[in-house]
Each structure stands twice: as C-alpha cells, then as structure tokens.
Amino acid sequence: MHLYDLDILLMEALGFYARINFERTKMSTIRSRFVAIGATAIAASLVLAGCAASDEETTTAGGTTDTGDATVAGCEAYAAYAGNEGAEVEIYTTIIDPEASLFIESFVEFEECTGITINWNGTQEFEAQIAVRVEGGTAPDLAIFPQPGLLASFSDSLVPADADLTASVDANYTPDWKTYGTADGTFFAAPLGANVKSFVWYSPKTFADNGWDIPTTWDELLALSDTIAAEGNVQPWCVGIESGGATGWAATDWMEDLMLRFQDGDTYDAWVDGSLPFNDPKVAEVLAEAGKIIKNPDYVGNVQAIATTSFSAGGAGVVDGSCAMHRQASFLGGILVGDYGATIVTPTDTDVEGGITTFYFPGVSADNKPALGGGEFVGRFTDSAAAAAVQLYLTTPEWNNVKASLGGWFSANKGLDTANVADPVNKVAVEILQNATLFRFDGSDVMPAAVGAGTFWTEMTAWVAEDKSDKAVLDAIYASWPY
Amino acid sequence: MMQFAIFAARKTPWDIIGENFTLLAAALLAFASVVVVLFLVAGRATVRAQEWLKYLVFLVPALLLLLVGLIYPTIRTIIFSFMDAKSENFVGLDNYVWAFTIPEILVVLRNTAVWVFLVPFFSTAIGLSIAYMTDHMKRPNVIKSLIFMPMAISFVGAGVIWRFVYAFEPNENRADIGLLSAIVKFFGGTPPNWLLESPGNTYLLIAVMVWIQTGFAMVILSAAMKNVPDEIVEAAMLDGATPIKRLFRVTIPMIRATLVVVLTTIIIGTLKVFDIVRTMTGGNFQTNVIANEMYSQAFRQMNYGTGSALAIILFLAMIPVIIYNIRQLRLERTER
C-alpha cells in the first residue's frame, strides 16, 4: 500500500509546481513550445545557414531591407534611438534557448549603432517570478508577457506607452493588437511575436491528385467535404481531441474559430467575458455549425472515436493520405514531422509523398477573414530613454524583418515582408494576420478556469463521445460559469 | 559584452553540484551540532530532568510535523470547503449542496462507490484463491512473483500500459495496437471503443486496479495461511472435509483478522484512486472518481471551495474504514 502512497507523493512533490503552471497557462505554453520545437526543426538548416552567413558578411546580415552596404549606412536608420550610449536594458521573458539566441542575434546591429546593451534574461519561471520582482522593487526594464491577462495585472507598475510607441503601433499593427496591449483604458505594451490557429492542414499531393481546390468560404469547405465523401476514397476530415487531462481543448478551438466567423468581434468578447450567456442562441448557432463537420460520420468516420484520438494522432491521417483535412494550429507541423514522418512543403509542391501544408480556415464569405491566435507583448517598467528606445525598436518593420529572416518566427507587424519568412506555414500565418479583418486570442485561455479549463473541455468531449445534445452541452457550461 | 552577460548568467553543472553539496554539508553540520548540544545537555541533567528530556526530544518533533503536515492542512481544508472559489467569503454549505446535487458530481460519487465495492472484493477474492492454491505447492515462487509484480508498477505506468491494451483504432487502414480488440477480432467480433462505452469503461479501469492489488492481497494472505497450524488442517482432512470446505470452514476463519486488514487497506487505497483514471480517461466518458474531480476543481479550475469540499467528503468516507482497520490490526496483534 505504501507503494502508491509514495507514488502520489512523488507526483505531487515533483509534478505539482510544473502541473499547476501547466494547468494555469493551460495548453497555450505547451502549444507554443511545440511551435518552437517544430519551427526549430523545420528551420534548423535555415538558422545554420544564417549563422554561417553572418560570419562571412556581418554587414549584410542585418537584413534584406537595409539599403546600406556598411554599418555607417545602417546606423543612419538608428538615429532616432541615439543618445543612450552605454545604457543597459534588461529584457525579462519566458523565451529561452534556442529561440533566445536568435533574438540576441537580431539585436546586434541595433546595439552596435546605439551603444545600448540588451541583456536577455529568459526563464521558464517568468510567470511566477515577475510578480516577485515587481513587488520587490527590482522590476526588469522590459518584460515580454506571454498573455494579455498577466499584463493587465501589472497595470499599476507599467509605464504607459509614449507618443512614439503609440504612433508606431498604430501604424504597424491592426487595432485588435493594440487593444490586447491595453489595460484599464491605457495602452501599455507593444505586440511582439504572434501565433495563429486558424489553419487547415492538408497534403498538396492528395489535393492535386484528386483535383480538389482550396476552399475560400465555409460553404465551399462543406461542399468540398461532400465531394470528398461522395468520391469515397479518402475520409474528408480527421479530428482528434484527446489530450490526457486536457482532453477537449482542440474542440474548443473549433468553437472559437467559428465564433469569430459566424458572429462578430464584440459578440466574441461578450462570450469570452461572460456577458453573453453560454447557452445563448448565437452560441448555439456556432456549435451547430461545428457539428456539421465534427459530428458528421460521413466526414469524420467514427464520431465517438474523436474523443479517444489524440490531437496529434488526428493529424497523422493527412500525412498517410487516409484523410484530406485537419484543423489545427501551426505547432502541429513540428509533431507531424517528428512523429509521423511528414515533410512541410509549399502549396505548390504537389509531388511530395507525405508533404503537408496549410490553408486558411475559411470565413463565411471570401472577404470575412478573422484570425484566431495569440502573441506576446512587451511592457516597460522603468522610465528610461534606453528602455523606451528598445521597446520602440521592437515595433518597427525593420526589426521584425530582421528577426523573421533568422527563421522560425513571425509577427503581426504589417511591415513584415513575407519574403523574409522562409517556412511555408509561417508564411501563410503572416498572410492570415496581415489580411485579418478581425483578430482574437484563444477564448478558452481567457475564460474563467472553471469553464476555460473545466467544463468547456469536458462538455465538448461529452458532445462527441456521448452524443450529448447541443442544448445539454451549452446549458451545462452555462450552469458552471462563475457569475 | 552581451555574450558575456549570457555566459555569466548560465551556471556550469559543477557550479550547481558544488552549491548543492555545500548546502548538504551545512545541513548535516547543523543537524550534528543539534545532536551534540542535546547530548551535552542530557549528560549534565538530573535523572528526573532526563526523563522529561526524553519525551521532549522524541515527541516534540513528531508532534510538530503532525501539526504542520496533517492537522493544520486538515483544518484549513475544512475552512476552505465552506468558502468560495477564491477562499474569500464564507458560503455556508453551498459547496456540499453542490457536490450532492450537480448530476456530473453524482456520477463521480456513484463511480467511487462502485470502485470501493468491486476492487477490494475482487483483489481479495483472487488473491485469496491464489494464496490458497499455492499454499502447499512445491515451488510457488514463480507464480507468486508473477502475480506480485504489478504491485511494483506505479499507477501511472499501469494506466499507460492498460491504455494500450484497451486501445481502439477507428481507421481500418491503420494498424490496430489494442490487445483486447485483437482478441475480440480473432473470435470474429467487432470491438467497441473500450474506454468510451459507459458503464463498461469503469469496469475496465477497475480491472487495472484489481490487477495491481491482487498481488498485495495474495502475499499478505499467503503469509497468514502459513500460520494456520497443520494439525487443524489435518484434523479437518481426517474428518473428510473437501478442499473447498477446508477453505471456508478452517482457513478463512483462522485468518479472518488478516483478511479484514487486507480488505480495509485496499478500500482506503481505492477511495483515493486518482492516477489510473487520470492517465486512462482523464475522468471523461462517465468514469470520473472523487479524487480526480477534487484535483480538477482545486488545481485546474482554481475553485478551492468545491475542491476542498470533495476532499472533506473523501476524508469523512475514509475515517470509519481507517478506524476499523486500526482496531483489527490491534486485535490481530493481541491474538498472536
């Protein structure tokens, strides 16, 4: 008997902290970690190439957008940040190696020209430690917040954005991004990197072999599914929502994506903050639309088995050609490459066996292009000119292009040239972000934990596994909302 | 310069090992000095004082640990169970009313009851029969080791192993790795999605726990059977008792106290079952049990009120079993 007492003790002791952290940030960190791993795997060669290049031709490594051929010419672009020679700026963040070294590399020219030293301080303990540091009076100059909710809890300590930063963010990002960097009506934090979830994974070879076209509206998507189902060789969709204790989150992403498509941004926000009841007819409409695919046996085969198919194994069908489409965020690419022998290709590579890529999960009409995703935000704690200069520089198209060209990374910056984004999936992501008529964060990450990490997951699971009715599902989630 | 900052921030493994060993040495030194001081004091004290010192030295640390590790958390959990999600306001009995009225939680309570009834019954019954059958065997060790081995596997490990056994592959094009499905297919049947179909899935999870606990029951009961005097067994044989009759009329009454201890110990373990459910179904598909729901409520949904209420319900359910268990243990000791 002592054996498993010890077991639980061990689990509690060792896994406790990690787990709480894990559960608290829900899947978002995990997913972004997958993104990182995946992106790194894909872009490994690119990074290596980049490193090698920078050894040989340091002057041009700064990026393709620079016109100059030497540091002098480059430095003219940094005149706005002058006057801070010798200053040090600490950036406190969750981003650690291998991604951290790419960030550090992207600052080199800025540092040489402005004389500002950027100290990158990455730790996985960020979420727990940032409060300690701010309370203890040793707040970092800049902090990269992985989620807007955390940012909002520091609105008393953060320095509001100055006029330059506000102007730059207004010029380079859509208003939605500025809103997420705003707390209590004050704009604090500038957007940094981004990730996108509104993807459908598919195999260009399978599509080309069967003569299918990429759908651009929701109706076209359903029509294509019908066509594939009627041909009968390939299952139109693979869906998997199993994820251990977090089973169901993949289904909540479907709901969120469709919520943005069938309702507007305000309705989405009301739904997330609870002012729109979870069993409202508007939500029911969205769930019914999701059910058109997820609960249609002609599209997904065994509906109940969705609940026992892991979210990663669900995508494997696209690789081996047993199903045509799979809706999942960009991080899935890394898993499919690592575990299922997939190759990430461009949409025009139609002859690669096991080659996969993505298209945009379409809106209700061709000009309805909402995007679901996430991103990081840079907040400033110290009132120093050097820190403000770094914060401003990070919002410029110049830096975003330099950073993106180092690989495995993209942002929502409107000045980001997709030519600098090598990975085909990230390229699609940047296009989605730049064309997005509406951008929203993953709603279940923002909802109260009782729903966002509780009943929303379990009820969506029961919806497929036990064929629970739409009404019963929404009523049960509504009942659990802590009003 | 920047590079320098990075290298300065990163410790080499030797730095970390050095730091940890310094800490360890300091801790050992502190402990040794406390012991030395105690001996010094004890050596100079009078006999009467030494008597008191004895209680002080042996009881106070144990009491302190009990206070910090058991009594304080219990009181805190009880208080939390009457408070709201963030432990800010008192809400009376709301959390308990919630636990006994919400249909999802009623399923949890029902499942826990099924577990508590079936696991001890089957593990003890199977363990007892194997112990009895191997009692007079010449070389029982191989069989006993095989039965006992699952006991050495952690619950999480067992959960993962059995998830493979129950695996279900909906796609006919892909290899089916489920052992149970393979057996059903061999006999021409169509396997269901094992972990999905309620209530069968709860029984499949219970089978995992029985698989682990049988070895425990067998070993303890087998040891108890060795203590049954041969004369009594022989007398029963001479009177013409069949092996089955000997089991029920002689062996079981003789090892009754041990049997009760085994049963109650397994009941306590089963009430707390968490890992198996969490690894195999995550509490979905109507298989949830109280310990898993308690964890979800408190640490995933961040509702300390309902989580604590479930913990207290579990605690209250366990107390009578523990009391009975301890009384039987005492009884067994006095019998010998």
HADDOCK unambig.tbl for C-alpha pairs under 7 A between the chains (distance, minus, plus):
assign (segid A and resid 4 and name CA) (segid B and resid 154 and name CA) 6.60 0.50 0.50
assign (segid A and resid 4 and name CA) (segid B and resid 155 and name CA) 6.95 0.50 0.50
assign (segid A and resid 7 and name CA) (segid B and resid 154 and name CA) 6.48 0.50 0.50
assign (segid A and resid 20 and name CA) (segid B and resid 299 and name CA) 6.42 0.50 0.50
assign (segid A and resid 23 and name CA) (segid B and resid 300 and name CA) 5.52 0.50 0.50
assign (segid A and resid 24 and name CA) (segid B and resid 300 and name CA) 6.75 0.50 0.50
assign (segid A and resid 117 and name CA) (segid B and resid 2 and name CA) 6.69 0.50 0.50
assign (segid A and resid 118 and name CA) (segid B and resid 2 and name CA) 6.94 0.50 0.50
assign (segid A and resid 119 and name CA) (segid B and resid 2 and name CA) 6.39 0.50 0.50
assign (segid A and resid 119 and name CA) (segid B and resid 5 and name CA) 6.85 0.50 0.50
assign (segid A and resid 244 and name CA) (segid B and resid 279 and name CA) 6.37 0.50 0.50
assign (segid A and resid 244 and name CA) (segid B and resid 281 and name CA) 6.95 0.50 0.50
assign (segid A and resid 244 and name CA) (segid B and resid 282 and name CA) 5.53 0.50 0.50
assign (segid A and resid 245 and name CA) (segid B and resid 278 and name CA) 6.35 0.50 0.50
assign (segid A and resid 245 and name CA) (segid B and resid 282 and name CA) 4.60 0.50 0.50
assign (segid A and resid 302 and name CA) (segid B and resid 170 and name CA) 6.29 0.50 0.50
assign (segid A and resid 305 and name CA) (segid B and resid 170 and name CA) 6.47 0.50 0.50
assign (segid A and resid 449 and name CA) (segid B and resid 300 and name CA) 6.88 0.50 0.50
assign (segid A and resid 449 and name CA) (segid B and resid 301 and name CA) 4.48 0.50 0.50
assign (segid A and resid 449 and name CA) (segid B and resid 302 and name CA) 6.40 0.50 0.50
assign (segid A and resid 450 and name CA) (segid B and resid 301 and name CA) 4.26 0.50 0.50
assign (segid A and resid 450 and name CA) (segid B and resid 302 and name CA) 6.95 0.50 0.50
assign (segid A and resid 453 and name CA) (segid B and resid 300 and name CA) 6.40 0.50 0.50
assign (segid A and resid 453 and name CA) (segid B and resid 301 and name CA) 5.97 0.50 0.50
assign (segid A and resid 454 and name CA) (segid B and resid 301 and name CA) 5.82 0.50 0.50
assign (segid A and resid 458 and name CA) (segid B and resid 284 and name CA) 6.67 0.50 0.50
assign (segid A and resid 462 and name CA) (segid B and resid 285 and name CA) 6.72 0.50 0.50
assign (segid A and resid 465 and name CA) (segid B and resid 196 and name CA) 6.83 0.50 0.50
assign (segid A and resid 465 and name CA) (segid B and resid 285 and name CA) 6.84 0.50 0.50
